[in-house]
Amino acid sequence: MKQLVRKVKIIGTGSYTPETVYTNKYLETIVDTSDEWIQKTLGIKERRIAAPDQATSDLAYHAGNNAIINAGLTKEDIDLIIVATATPDRLAPSTAAITQDKLHAYNSVAFDISAVCSGFLYGMSVGSSFIASGVYDNVLVIGADTFSRITDWTRRDCVFFGDGAGAAVLSSANVNEGFIAFRLYTDGRGKFNYTVPAGGSEMPCTPEVLEKRLQYFQMNGKAVYDTGTEVLPKAIFQVLNDTGLTIDDIDLMIPHQPSIGILKETARIINLPFEKVMTNMDKYANTSGATIPLILDEVHRAGKIKCGANILFAAVGSGWTYGAAIMKWSMCK
Ligand SMILES: CC(C)(COP(=O)(O)OP(=O)(O)OC[C@H]1O[C@@H](n2cnc3c(N)ncnc32)[C@H](O)[C@@H]1OP(=O)(O)O)[C@@H](O)C(=O)NCCC(=O)NCCS
């Protein structure tokens, strides 16, 4: 999709992170890792972990509710809820249906999107299409993940991820504001470079599967780095080309937060000063589908986005899934 028919903008943002903090220092006590390596290589100091009685929908509920309030709407105004998650509460029903019930937003249709770390970008694109075509007026897009539940806490790759949720309410816009273009990509040839082997139809959880710890994620870190630093610039250059903007026209980049290394290398390739690249992975690590709306809410509430700013969104995730979008910000006081 290159151009929208009815323009679409963000009218509210929200986020939620659980209270429990796992610092790098704590992880040093349970696996063979070091605070120094994690900070230098990944840019992470600590991450939040959901309480035992919190599921992904609980995080999604809080973030969604905060976004609806921030938009000045009520739950009855929401026509569609999209939850982007790779860690759904259950295989069925969708986490979106459970979140809708928790929000009491019964006027809405609700469904999940599965695109892992690109999920929120995919969700904003799908939600925008429903508004652009006139089908719905107010769409709540939530990115929520609890990767602590698919992490093997006996392995040192437990350092990468954290739990959290973020959300945005999309609504129709005037011609000179809102999303200018989206570009989404999928390349299934890279499908198992980040994967959770067990728990689906291919490999149901049996005692043998659990003994082999196949219910936890497996990641090829080098492939993620190499692919991320190749496809993020590709998507960004394409979306710039679509809009006729140059990198100098970008005021702020709100990217997925895979690792500080991937973001620095991407910024170097696209020639964007790193001060314009928003990061908060020092506090939250990689929260997968939640990273973009979590940092968007943080930056918005801190008053760091100027009226009329051109914001560049970009994400890469398992699949491979990736993409970029540009919007003109119009939530101005
Ligand atoms: C993970 C990553 C840092 C590892 O680098 P790599 O060179 O591919 O992997 P290696 O296993 O050879 O590790 C390189 C060094 O880091 C160290 N290392 C790797 N993981 C570590 C960890 N969790 N804690 C401490 N040290 C670690 C290794 O010991 C090794 O040290 P050495 O060179 O002294 O032997 C790199 O691939 C990367 O940044 N990938 C992106 C991953 C990502 O963003 N994932 C999230 C999105 S899905």
The ligand as an SDF file (V2000), in Angstrom:
LIG
                    3D

 48 50  0  0  0  0  0  0  0  0999 V2000
   23.6460  -11.5180   19.7750 C   0  0  0  0  0  0  0  0  0  0  0  0
   24.8700  -10.8990   19.1930 C   0  0  0  0  0  0  0  0  0  0  0  0
   25.3460   -9.7520   20.0490 C   0  0  0  0  0  0  0  0  0  0  0  0
   25.9540  -12.0070   19.2360 C   0  0  0  0  0  0  0  0  0  0  0  0
   27.0130  -11.7670   18.4020 O   0  0  0  0  0  0  0  0  0  0  0  0
   27.6420  -12.9500   17.5330 P   0  0  0  0  0  0  0  0  0  0  0  0
   28.9930  -12.4910   17.1660 O   0  0  0  0  0  0  0  0  0  0  0  0
   26.6780  -13.2680   16.4530 O   0  0  0  0  0  0  0  0  0  0  0  0
   27.5800  -14.1980   18.4980 O   0  0  0  0  0  0  0  0  0  0  0  0
   28.6310  -14.9850   19.3490 P   0  0  0  0  0  0  0  0  0  0  0  0
   27.8410  -16.0910   19.9570 O   0  0  0  0  0  0  0  0  0  0  0  0
   29.8230  -15.3650   18.5160 O   0  0  0  0  0  0  0  0  0  0  0  0
   29.0830  -14.0260   20.4980 O   0  0  0  0  0  0  0  0  0  0  0  0
   30.0410  -13.0100   20.3470 C   0  0  0  0  0  0  0  0  0  0  0  0
   30.6160  -12.6940   21.7060 C   0  0  0  0  0  0  0  0  0  0  0  0
   29.5960  -12.2160   22.5790 O   0  0  0  0  0  0  0  0  0  0  0  0
   29.5290  -13.0140   23.7590 C   0  0  0  0  0  0  0  0  0  0  0  0
   28.1110  -13.1810   24.1270 N   0  0  0  0  0  0  0  0  0  0  0  0
   27.1060  -13.6350   23.3560 C   0  0  0  0  0  0  0  0  0  0  0  0
   25.9440  -13.6250   24.0570 N   0  0  0  0  0  0  0  0  0  0  0  0
   26.2560  -13.1870   25.2880 C   0  0  0  0  0  0  0  0  0  0  0  0
   25.5010  -12.9570   26.4630 C   0  0  0  0  0  0  0  0  0  0  0  0
   24.1640  -13.1600   26.5240 N   0  0  0  0  0  0  0  0  0  0  0  0
   26.1340  -12.4820   27.5510 N   0  0  0  0  0  0  0  0  0  0  0  0
   27.4570  -12.2340   27.5090 C   0  0  0  0  0  0  0  0  0  0  0  0
   28.2280  -12.4240   26.4370 N   0  0  0  0  0  0  0  0  0  0  0  0
   27.6340  -12.8990   25.3420 C   0  0  0  0  0  0  0  0  0  0  0  0
   30.1490  -14.3260   23.3870 C   0  0  0  0  0  0  0  0  0  0  0  0
   30.6810  -14.9520   24.5260 O   0  0  0  0  0  0  0  0  0  0  0  0
   31.2030  -13.9260   22.3960 C   0  0  0  0  0  0  0  0  0  0  0  0
   32.3430  -13.4970   23.1090 O   0  0  0  0  0  0  0  0  0  0  0  0
   33.8170  -13.8460   22.5890 P   0  0  0  0  0  0  0  0  0  0  0  0
   33.9540  -13.1500   21.2610 O   0  0  0  0  0  0  0  0  0  0  0  0
   34.6960  -13.3040   23.6600 O   0  0  0  0  0  0  0  0  0  0  0  0
   33.8380  -15.3240   22.4660 O   0  0  0  0  0  0  0  0  0  0  0  0
   24.6150  -10.3350   17.7830 C   0  0  0  0  0  0  0  0  0  0  0  0
   24.4190  -11.4040   16.8990 O   0  0  0  0  0  0  0  0  0  0  0  0
   23.4270   -9.4180   17.7570 C   0  0  0  0  0  0  0  0  0  0  0  0
   23.4480   -8.3020   18.2190 O   0  0  0  0  0  0  0  0  0  0  0  0
   22.2960   -9.8930   17.1790 N   0  0  0  0  0  0  0  0  0  0  0  0
   21.0320   -9.1940   17.1570 C   0  0  0  0  0  0  0  0  0  0  0  0
   20.1170   -9.9140   18.0460 C   0  0  0  0  0  0  0  0  0  0  0  0
   18.8290   -9.1660   18.2720 C   0  0  0  0  0  0  0  0  0  0  0  0
   18.7310   -7.9770   18.0600 O   0  0  0  0  0  0  0  0  0  0  0  0
   17.8170   -9.8850   18.7110 N   0  0  0  0  0  0  0  0  0  0  0  0
   16.5610   -9.3210   19.0680 C   0  0  0  0  0  0  0  0  0  0  0  0
   15.5780   -9.2600   17.9440 C   0  0  0  0  0  0  0  0  0  0  0  0
   14.8340  -10.7990   17.5400 S   0  0  0  0  0  0  0  0  0  0  0  0
  1  2  1  0
  2  3  1  0
  2  4  1  0
  2 36  1  0
  4  5  1  0
  5  6  1  0
  6  7  2  0
  6  8  1  0
  6  9  1  0
  9 10  1  0
 10 11  2  0
 10 12  1  0
 10 13  1  0
 13 14  1  0
 14 15  1  0
 15 16  1  0
 15 30  1  0
 16 17  1  0
 17 18  1  0
 17 28  1  0
 18 19  1  0
 18 27  1  0
 19 20  2  0
 20 21  1  0
 21 22  1  0
 21 27  2  0
 22 23  1  0
 22 24  2  0
 24 25  1  0
 25 26  2  0
 26 27  1  0
 28 29  1  0
 28 30  1  0
 30 31  1  0
 31 32  1  0
 32 33  2  0
 32 34  1  0
 32 35  1  0
 36 37  1  0
 36 38  1  0
 38 39  2  0
 38 40  1  0
 40 41  1  0
 41 42  1  0
 42 43  1  0
 43 44  2  0
 43 45  1  0
 45 46  1  0
 46 47  1  0
 47 48  1  0
M  END
$$$$
